[in-house]
Amino acid sequence: MQKTVLFFLFLVLFLPAAAQDGRVDIPVSWSLQLRESVIPIELPPLDLEAIHAEDAINDLDKSQPWRYGISRTLTVDIHRDGTRSVLENGDKIWRLAIRSVGAVNLSVNFDNFRMPNGGTLFLYNQDRTDVSRRYTASENSGTDGLGSWFVDGDVIIAEYYEPRYISTDVQLEIGTIIHGYRMGRVEDAVQRGLNDSGDCHYDVNCSVGSDFEGKKDVLKKTVALLNLGNGYLCSASLMNNTAEDKRPYLLTANHCLQNSNPSLWSVRFNWMSPNPICGTEQESIDLESNFTMSGAILRANNALSDFALAELSNPIPTSWDVSFAGWDRTDNLPTYEVGIHHPNGDIMKVCRDDSGAVRENANGTEVWLIGGVSVGSGDGWEIGTTESGSSGSPLFDQNGRVIGQLYAGQSFCDGTENNNDYDIYGRFAVSWNDGNTPETRLRDWLDPLDIGSTTIDVLQNNLSIQDNEFVGTLEVYPNPVSDVLTIVNNRYPNLQYRFYNLVGQEIMSGSLSNTQNTLALDALSQGVYFLYMIDEDSGSDITKKIIVEK
């Protein structure tokens, strides 16, 4: 279906989130007030009763990924089957909507993803309260597949924008959609959502002791929530290598590969709460971010230590405040250890064991044992715990180096206390050299220089800052907000902002260069807005969705 839309010049002035390279960071149709409805493709409702019964059992098993959604097969092409709008200047927009009734969130897998340079793709929900990052030709890969991060709601809209000068064919064929039935803000007590991991968890910004606090502030930036593209989640960590070239290696568990295609993986970094809740029944505030990437290539895996190493298909953007974890392959006993993870797909958490893990063989798998009341000595974690979904998350020794990744265990929350039981992690030292080929060991990937290093330290992503200096943060909260929005800026010395409503009108603008900045939003109507921030020195920019509630 083709429509012609008047393309008034003055609307260009209101295109929000236009970066210095001219790219737009929200869908073009939003700025053009292109609100003609797109009739969704309707999928039949799911019967979730049996699925919830399975989850009641499977959620207790950390040796398998945590399920949040159901994969549903369909074949649809945005370019072929979408609603087309032709702008007066010749640019084109295709939009396609899919509804999976009752979904808490939706994501899509492209069986065929091939975009020309200059084209852009966004995914968003029907009421425009959640939008993906921009997808471009940089996501093209040899596999032609791509998995998206999810958006809230039971309708997902895919919008492809093509400037008039593009003559190359585009291929955007969706093969499956993931119906997320938990992990989100939901009312049904049977489902799980944000803050629904156990009450004994400690947000990652809670203190686990002054001896580790400085290390943790850097190490938390290595950890990612891993969407496996099949309705399941794990945790993972970015890993440094001896070349220190920031190759985006991602360490997780071998069991996270079950029925999973890494080309459809997507990851989210820096998902943590600005108001840490530490082992209580209070709810953490969500921190919105689009630090997501899609696509990976499996490099090595081995069941003996339950590890998998993948390489993200694209490099980490230089502006991202993330880190690459160091490691220790000596297999020496740690004095104490710390885990950082995403239990049940929740905001990032932290746990600490002071007893010291020991080497053990768990039915053929070489592991670190954090002993608990049923296995080994000790009483489990002294602070926090892990749960299903924490699988694959890194275990750091007292020096802040990775020595393993979560394999299994029986440690869970019992109210605001953990149950004092055990956890086991695959041992990094075994993963290093056990296999006979590069595809079964870590050595070839994490020591590309073949220099035989036994340890390596964390590497921060900002090249201009030494590893022992403070990188700083950029935090925006609370969100949702009713009157005053706070922006804490310890990173960008020349940060500017523009604040837009849903139709692209600029409401306010100015500087956010102070350490703590506030924006008075009490006069605004309830709804969704966008805060676009750019550092005038580096050109780094980010757009955050702000929800105003009255």
C-alpha positions as CSV (number, residue, x, y, z in Angstrom):
1,M,0.0,0.0,0.0
2,Q,1.5,3.4,-1.0
3,K,0.8,6.8,0.5
4,T,2.3,10.2,-0.2
5,V,3.1,12.4,2.8
6,L,3.7,16.1,2.7
7,F,7.3,16.7,3.7
8,F,7.4,20.3,5.1
9,L,10.8,21.8,5.6
10,F,10.1,23.1,9.1
11,L,9.6,19.6,10.4
12,V,13.3,18.9,9.8
13,L,14.0,21.4,12.5
14,F,12.2,19.1,15.0
15,L,13.9,15.8,14.1
16,P,15.0,14.7,17.6
17,A,18.2,12.9,18.4
18,A,20.0,13.7,15.1
19,A,23.6,12.8,15.8
20,Q,26.5,14.8,14.3
21,D,26.7,12.3,11.4
22,G,23.2,13.2,10.4
23,R,21.6,9.9,11.6
24,V,18.3,10.0,13.4
25,D,17.9,8.1,16.7
26,I,14.1,7.8,16.7
27,P,11.9,6.5,13.9
28,V,11.5,9.1,11.1
29,S,7.7,8.6,11.1
30,W,7.6,10.0,14.7
31,S,9.1,13.3,13.6
32,L,6.9,13.5,10.6
33,Q,3.7,12.9,12.7
34,L,3.0,10.0,10.3
35,R,0.2,8.4,12.4
36,E,-1.8,6.5,9.8
37,S,-2.5,3.2,11.4
38,V,-0.8,0.0,10.4
39,I,-3.0,-3.0,10.7
40,P,-1.1,-5.7,12.7
41,I,-0.6,-9.2,11.6
42,E,-2.5,-11.1,14.4
43,L,-1.0,-14.3,15.9
44,P,-3.3,-16.6,17.9
45,P,-3.2,-16.5,21.7
46,L,-0.9,-18.8,23.5
47,D,-2.0,-21.2,26.3
48,L,0.5,-20.5,29.0
49,E,-0.8,-22.8,31.7
50,A,1.4,-25.7,30.8
51,I,4.4,-23.3,30.3
52,H,4.0,-21.8,33.8
53,A,3.9,-25.4,35.2
54,E,7.2,-26.2,33.5
55,D,8.7,-22.9,34.7
56,A,7.9,-23.7,38.3
57,I,10.3,-26.7,38.0
58,N,12.9,-25.3,35.5
59,D,13.4,-22.0,37.3
60,L,15.2,-24.0,40.1
61,D,17.8,-25.4,37.7
62,K,20.7,-23.1,37.0
63,S,22.2,-25.6,34.6
64,Q,19.9,-24.5,31.9
65,P,19.0,-21.0,30.6
66,W,16.1,-19.1,32.1
67,R,13.0,-18.9,29.9
68,Y,11.1,-15.7,29.5
69,G,9.4,-16.2,26.1
70,I,8.1,-18.5,23.5
71,S,9.4,-18.6,19.9
72,R,6.7,-18.3,17.3
73,T,7.3,-19.0,13.6
74,L,6.1,-16.7,10.9
75,T,7.5,-15.6,7.5
76,V,7.0,-11.9,6.7
77,D,9.2,-9.3,4.9
78,I,9.0,-5.7,6.0
79,H,10.0,-4.4,2.5
80,R,7.6,-6.7,0.7
81,D,4.7,-6.9,3.0
82,G,4.9,-3.6,4.9
83,T,2.8,-0.5,4.4
84,R,4.8,2.0,2.3
85,S,4.8,5.8,2.6
86,V,6.5,7.9,0.0
87,L,7.7,11.3,1.2
88,E,7.5,14.4,-1.0
89,N,11.2,14.4,-1.5
90,G,11.3,10.8,-2.6
91,D,12.4,9.1,0.6
92,K,10.4,6.0,1.6
93,I,9.2,4.5,4.9
94,W,7.9,0.9,5.3
95,R,6.1,-0.1,8.5
96,L,4.9,-3.5,9.5
97,A,3.1,-4.5,12.8
98,I,2.8,-7.9,14.5
99,R,0.5,-8.6,17.5
100,S,1.0,-11.6,19.8
101,V,-2.0,-11.3,22.1
102,G,-1.0,-11.0,25.8
103,A,2.7,-10.6,25.4
104,V,4.6,-8.6,28.0
105,N,7.3,-7.9,25.4
106,L,8.2,-8.9,21.9
107,S,11.4,-9.4,19.9
108,V,12.0,-10.6,16.3
109,N,14.6,-12.8,14.6
110,F,15.5,-12.0,11.0
111,D,16.2,-15.0,8.9
112,N,17.3,-12.7,6.1
113,F,18.8,-9.3,7.1
114,R,20.6,-7.3,4.5
115,M,20.4,-3.5,4.5
116,P,22.0,-1.0,2.2
117,N,24.1,1.8,3.5
118,G,21.9,4.7,4.5
119,G,18.9,2.7,5.4
120,T,17.7,2.6,9.0
121,L,15.5,0.2,11.0
122,F,13.7,0.7,14.3
123,L,11.4,-1.5,16.3
124,Y,8.9,0.0,18.7
125,N,5.6,-0.6,20.4
126,Q,2.1,0.6,19.5
127,D,1.9,3.5,22.0
128,R,5.5,4.6,21.3
129,T,6.7,4.1,24.9
130,D,9.5,1.8,24.0
131,V,11.8,1.9,21.0
132,S,14.9,0.0,20.0
133,R,18.2,1.4,19.0
134,R,18.9,2.2,15.4
135,Y,19.8,-0.8,13.1
136,T,21.9,-0.1,10.0
137,A,24.0,-1.9,7.4
138,S,26.6,-2.4,10.1
139,E,24.5,-5.3,11.3
140,N,24.9,-7.2,8.0
141,S,26.7,-10.5,8.6
142,G,27.8,-13.6,6.7
143,T,24.9,-15.5,8.2
144,D,22.3,-13.0,7.1
145,G,20.5,-13.6,10.5
146,L,19.9,-11.0,13.2
147,G,18.1,-11.1,16.5
148,S,16.6,-8.0,18.1
149,W,16.4,-6.8,21.7
150,F,12.7,-6.8,23.0
151,V,10.3,-4.0,23.3
152,D,7.4,-3.8,25.8
153,G,3.8,-4.7,24.8
154,D,2.0,-7.2,22.6
155,V,2.4,-5.2,19.4
156,I,5.8,-4.7,17.8
157,I,6.2,-2.3,14.8
158,A,9.2,-2.5,12.5
159,E,10.0,0.6,10.5
160,Y,12.4,0.7,7.7
161,Y,13.5,4.1,6.3
162,E,15.2,4.4,2.9
163,P,16.5,7.7,1.5
164,R,15.7,8.4,-2.1
165,Y,19.3,7.8,-3.4
166,I,19.3,4.1,-2.4
167,S,19.0,1.7,-5.3
168,T,20.3,-1.4,-3.6
169,D,17.8,-4.1,-2.7
170,V,17.0,-4.6,1.0
171,Q,16.1,-7.9,2.6
172,L,14.3,-7.8,6.0
173,E,12.6,-11.1,6.4
174,I,11.3,-12.0,9.9
175,G,11.3,-15.8,10.6
176,T,10.3,-15.9,14.2
177,I,8.9,-13.6,16.9
178,I,9.6,-14.2,20.6
179,H,6.4,-13.8,22.7
180,G,7.8,-12.7,26.1
181,Y,5.3,-13.7,28.8
182,R,7.4,-12.5,31.8
183,M,10.3,-10.2,32.5
184,G,8.6,-6.8,32.4
185,R,6.3,-4.6,34.5
186,V,3.3,-7.0,34.8
187,E,0.4,-7.3,37.2
188,D,-0.2,-11.0,37.0
189,A,1.5,-12.6,40.0
190,V,2.1,-15.8,38.1
191,Q,4.4,-14.0,35.7
192,R,7.7,-12.5,36.7
193,G,9.1,-9.1,35.9
194,L,11.4,-6.4,36.9
195,N,12.4,-6.8,40.6
196,D,11.0,-10.4,40.7
197,S,14.3,-12.0,41.4
198,G,14.5,-13.0,45.1
199,D,14.4,-10.4,47.8
200,C,17.8,-11.4,49.2
201,H,19.6,-10.1,46.1
202,Y,21.9,-7.1,46.3
203,D,21.9,-4.6,43.4
204,V,25.3,-4.3,41.9
205,N,25.8,-0.8,43.3
206,C,25.4,-2.1,46.9
207,S,28.6,-2.4,48.8
208,V,30.2,-5.9,49.1
209,G,33.1,-4.6,51.2
210,S,35.7,-1.8,50.9
211,D,38.3,-4.2,49.7
212,F,36.4,-4.8,46.5
213,E,34.4,-1.7,45.9
214,G,36.9,0.1,43.6
215,K,37.2,-3.1,41.5
216,K,33.5,-3.7,41.3
217,D,32.8,-0.2,39.9
218,V,34.8,-1.2,36.9
219,L,34.0,-4.9,36.7
220,K,30.2,-4.4,36.6
221,K,30.7,-2.7,33.2
222,T,32.0,-6.1,31.8
223,V,28.7,-7.9,32.6
224,A,25.9,-8.3,30.1
225,L,22.4,-9.7,30.0
226,L,22.4,-12.2,27.2
227,N,19.2,-12.7,25.1
228,L,19.7,-16.1,23.3
229,G,17.2,-15.4,20.6
230,N,15.0,-18.4,21.4
231,G,13.1,-17.1,24.4
232,Y,15.8,-17.8,27.0
233,L,18.3,-15.7,28.9
234,C,21.8,-16.1,30.4
235,S,24.5,-13.8,31.8
236,A,27.9,-13.2,30.2
237,S,31.0,-11.0,30.4
238,L,33.2,-9.1,28.0
239,M,36.8,-10.5,28.1
240,N,40.1,-8.9,27.6
241,N,42.9,-10.7,25.7
242,T,46.7,-10.4,25.6
243,A,46.6,-8.1,22.6
244,E,44.4,-5.7,24.5
245,D,42.7,-4.8,21.2
246,K,39.2,-4.8,22.5
247,R,38.0,-7.7,20.4
248,P,34.4,-8.2,21.7
249,Y,34.8,-11.7,23.2
250,L,31.9,-12.8,25.3
251,L,32.3,-15.5,27.9
252,T,29.2,-17.5,29.1
253,A,28.2,-21.1,29.9
254,N,28.2,-24.0,27.4
255,H,24.7,-24.9,28.5
256,C,23.5,-21.5,27.2
257,L,24.1,-22.9,23.7
258,Q,21.1,-25.3,24.0
259,N,18.9,-24.8,20.9
260,S,20.6,-21.4,20.5
261,N,22.0,-19.7,17.4
262,P,24.7,-17.1,18.3
263,S,23.9,-15.1,15.2
264,L,20.5,-14.3,16.8
265,W,22.0,-13.3,20.2
266,S,21.6,-9.8,21.5
267,V,23.2,-8.4,24.6
268,R,22.5,-5.5,27.0
269,F,25.3,-3.8,29.0
270,N,25.1,-1.4,32.0
271,W,21.6,-2.4,33.1
272,M,21.7,-1.5,36.7
273,S,19.7,0.6,39.1
274,P,20.8,4.1,40.3
275,N,19.2,3.5,43.7
276,P,20.7,0.3,45.0
277,I,18.4,-2.0,47.0
278,C,20.5,-4.3,49.2
279,G,18.7,-7.5,50.4
280,T,15.3,-6.0,51.2
281,E,11.8,-6.2,49.8
282,Q,12.0,-2.7,48.2
283,E,11.9,-2.3,44.4
284,S,14.8,-1.1,42.4
285,I,14.3,1.8,40.0
286,D,14.8,0.9,36.4
287,L,17.6,2.7,34.5
288,E,16.7,2.9,30.8
289,S,19.5,2.4,28.3
290,N,20.0,1.2,24.8
291,F,23.5,-0.3,25.4
292,T,22.4,-3.3,23.2
293,M,24.2,-5.1,20.4
294,S,23.1,-7.9,18.1
295,G,24.8,-10.9,16.5
296,A,27.7,-13.1,17.6
297,I,29.9,-15.9,16.3
298,L,30.7,-18.9,18.4
299,R,34.5,-19.3,18.8
300,A,35.0,-22.1,21.3
301,N,33.1,-24.2,23.8
302,N,33.6,-27.3,26.0
303,A,31.4,-29.2,28.3
304,L,34.2,-30.2,30.6
305,S,34.2,-26.8,32.2
306,D,30.9,-25.7,30.8
307,F,32.2,-22.6,28.9
308,A,31.3,-21.0,25.7
309,L,33.2,-18.1,24.1
310,A,31.5,-16.0,21.4
311,E,32.7,-12.9,19.5
312,L,30.2,-10.1,18.9
313,S,29.7,-9.4,15.2
314,N,30.5,-5.7,15.7
315,P,33.1,-3.9,17.8
316,I,32.0,-2.1,20.9
317,P,31.4,1.6,20.2
318,T,34.3,3.7,21.5
319,S,31.8,5.9,23.4
320,W,30.4,3.1,25.5
321,D,31.3,3.1,29.2
322,V,32.1,-0.7,29.3
323,S,35.1,-2.7,30.3
324,F,36.8,-6.0,29.2
325,A,37.4,-8.3,32.1
326,G,40.8,-9.6,33.1
327,W,41.3,-13.3,34.0
328,D,43.5,-15.7,36.0
329,R,44.3,-19.2,34.6
330,T,46.6,-20.3,37.4
331,D,43.8,-22.3,39.1
332,N,45.0,-21.0,42.5
333,L,42.5,-21.1,45.3
334,P,40.9,-17.6,45.8
335,T,40.8,-15.9,49.1
336,Y,37.3,-14.8,48.4
337,E,35.1,-14.4,45.3
338,V,32.4,-12.1,43.9
339,G,29.7,-12.9,41.3
340,I,28.0,-10.3,39.1
341,H,25.0,-11.4,37.2
342,H,21.4,-10.9,36.0
343,P,19.1,-13.4,37.9
344,N,15.8,-14.1,36.2
345,G,16.5,-11.4,33.7
346,D,16.5,-8.8,36.4
347,I,18.7,-5.7,36.9
348,M,22.3,-6.5,37.6
349,K,23.1,-8.0,41.0
350,V,26.2,-8.9,43.1
351,C,27.1,-11.6,45.5
352,R,30.1,-12.4,47.7
353,D,31.5,-15.5,49.3
354,D,34.2,-15.1,52.0
355,S,35.0,-18.8,52.6
356,G,37.0,-19.3,49.4
357,A,35.9,-21.6,46.6
358,V,37.6,-25.0,46.2
359,R,38.3,-27.1,43.1
360,E,35.9,-30.0,42.6
361,N,34.6,-32.4,39.9
362,A,30.8,-32.3,39.6
363,N,29.7,-35.4,37.7
364,G,32.4,-34.9,35.1
365,T,32.4,-31.1,35.0
366,E,35.5,-29.4,36.5
367,V,34.2,-26.6,38.8
368,W,34.8,-24.2,41.6
369,L,32.6,-25.2,44.5
370,I,31.2,-22.5,46.8
371,G,30.2,-24.9,49.6
372,G,26.8,-24.8,51.3
373,V,24.7,-26.7,53.7
374,S,24.1,-29.7,51.3
375,V,27.4,-29.9,49.5
376,G,30.9,-29.0,50.7
377,S,31.8,-26.9,53.7
378,G,30.7,-23.3,54.4
379,D,27.3,-21.7,54.3
380,G,27.0,-20.4,50.7
381,W,27.2,-16.8,49.9
382,E,27.7,-14.3,52.7
383,I,26.1,-11.5,50.6
384,G,23.3,-12.1,48.0
385,T,23.0,-15.3,45.9
386,T,22.4,-16.4,42.2
387,E,19.4,-17.7,40.4
388,S,18.4,-19.2,37.1
389,G,19.3,-16.6,34.5
390,S,22.6,-16.0,36.3
391,S,24.0,-18.9,34.2
392,G,27.2,-18.0,32.5
393,S,27.9,-15.0,34.7
394,P,31.5,-14.4,35.7
395,L,33.1,-15.4,39.1
396,F,35.8,-12.9,40.1
397,D,38.6,-13.6,42.5
398,Q,39.9,-11.2,45.2
399,N,42.0,-9.4,42.5
400,G,39.0,-8.8,40.3
401,R,40.0,-11.4,37.7
402,V,37.6,-13.9,36.1
403,I,38.2,-17.5,37.3
404,G,35.0,-19.1,36.1
405,Q,31.4,-18.8,34.9
406,L,28.2,-20.1,36.6
407,Y,27.3,-23.7,35.8
408,A,24.8,-24.8,38.4
409,G,23.9,-24.9,42.1
410,Q,21.2,-24.9,44.7
411,S,21.7,-21.4,46.2
412,F,18.4,-19.4,46.2
413,C,16.7,-16.7,48.1
414,D,14.6,-17.6,51.2
415,G,12.8,-14.3,51.8
416,T,15.5,-11.6,52.4
417,E,18.1,-14.2,53.3
418,N,19.7,-16.8,51.0
419,N,19.3,-20.5,51.8
420,N,23.0,-21.0,52.6
421,D,23.4,-23.6,49.9
422,Y,26.1,-24.2,47.3
423,D,26.9,-22.9,43.8
424,I,29.4,-24.3,41.2
425,Y,31.3,-22.5,38.4
426,G,33.2,-23.9,35.5
427,R,36.9,-23.3,36.1
428,F,38.6,-20.9,33.7
429,A,42.0,-22.7,34.0
430,V,40.4,-25.9,32.7
431,S,38.7,-24.0,29.9
432,W,42.0,-22.4,28.9
433,N,43.8,-25.5,27.6
434,D,41.7,-28.6,27.9
435,G,40.6,-29.0,24.3
436,N,42.8,-30.2,21.4
437,T,41.6,-27.5,19.0
438,P,41.0,-23.8,19.1
439,E,37.3,-24.5,19.0
440,T,37.4,-26.3,22.3
441,R,39.7,-24.1,24.4
442,L,40.2,-20.4,25.4
443,R,43.9,-20.1,24.9
444,D,44.0,-19.4,21.1
445,W,41.4,-16.5,21.5
446,L,42.4,-14.8,24.7
447,D,46.2,-15.2,24.1
448,P,46.5,-14.3,20.4
449,L,50.1,-13.2,20.9
450,D,51.0,-16.6,22.4
451,I,53.0,-15.0,25.2
452,G,51.8,-17.5,27.9
453,S,50.4,-14.9,30.3
454,T,48.8,-16.5,33.4
455,T,46.9,-13.4,34.4
456,I,45.7,-10.2,32.7
457,D,43.8,-7.2,34.2
458,V,40.6,-5.5,33.2
459,L,40.7,-3.1,30.3
460,Q,38.4,0.0,30.2
461,N,36.9,0.9,26.9
462,N,38.0,4.6,27.0
463,L,41.5,4.6,25.5
464,S,42.3,8.1,26.7
465,I,42.0,7.2,30.4
466,Q,44.4,5.0,32.2
467,D,43.1,1.8,33.9
468,N,43.7,3.2,37.4
469,E,41.7,6.5,36.8
470,F,38.1,7.1,37.4
471,V,36.0,6.8,34.2
472,G,32.8,8.3,35.6
473,T,29.2,7.7,35.0
474,L,26.1,9.3,33.4
475,E,22.9,8.4,35.2
476,V,19.3,9.7,34.6
477,Y,16.6,9.1,37.2
478,P,14.0,8.7,38.4
479,N,12.2,7.2,35.4
480,P,9.2,7.4,35.4
481,V,9.3,10.9,36.8
482,S,6.6,13.3,38.1
483,D,8.4,16.6,38.7
484,V,12.2,16.7,38.8
485,L,14.5,14.6,36.6
486,T,18.1,14.2,37.9
487,I,21.1,13.8,35.6
488,V,24.4,12.8,37.4
489,N,27.3,13.4,35.0
490,N,30.8,12.4,36.1
491,R,31.9,11.6,32.6
492,Y,31.3,14.3,30.0
493,P,32.7,17.8,30.6
494,N,30.7,19.5,27.8
495,L,27.4,17.7,27.8
496,Q,24.5,19.4,26.1
497,Y,20.9,18.3,25.9
498,R,17.6,18.7,24.0
499,F,14.3,17.6,25.4
500,Y,11.6,16.5,22.9
501,N,8.0,15.4,23.0
502,L,6.6,12.5,21.0
503,V,6.0,14.5,17.8
504,G,9.5,15.9,17.8
505,Q,9.0,19.4,19.3
506,E,11.9,20.7,21.3
507,I,10.6,21.6,24.8
508,M,13.9,22.7,26.4
509,S,17.6,22.6,25.9
510,G,20.8,23.5,27.6
511,S,23.9,22.3,29.4
512,L,24.3,19.2,31.7
513,S,28.0,19.8,32.4
514,N,27.6,19.9,36.2
515,T,28.1,16.8,38.3
516,Q,24.5,16.9,39.3
517,N,21.9,18.5,37.1
518,T,18.1,18.7,37.5
519,L,15.3,19.4,34.9
520,A,12.0,20.6,36.2
521,L,9.2,18.6,34.5
522,D,6.3,19.4,36.8
523,A,4.6,21.6,34.1
524,L,4.6,18.8,31.5
525,S,1.6,16.6,30.7
526,Q,1.7,12.9,31.5
527,G,3.3,11.0,28.6
528,V,6.5,9.9,26.9
529,Y,9.4,12.2,26.1
530,F,12.9,11.9,24.8
531,L,16.1,13.3,26.3
532,Y,18.9,13.7,23.7
533,M,22.4,14.3,25.2
534,I,25.6,14.9,23.3
535,D,29.1,15.6,24.5
536,E,30.3,18.5,22.3
537,D,34.0,17.4,22.8
538,S,33.8,13.8,21.8
539,G,30.6,13.7,19.8
540,S,29.3,10.8,21.9
541,D,25.5,10.9,22.1
542,I,22.6,9.0,23.6
543,T,18.9,9.2,23.6
544,K,16.8,8.2,26.6
545,K,13.1,7.6,26.8
546,I,11.6,9.6,29.7
547,I,8.1,8.7,31.1
548,V,6.3,11.5,32.9
549,E,3.6,10.3,35.3
550,K,1.2,12.5,37.3
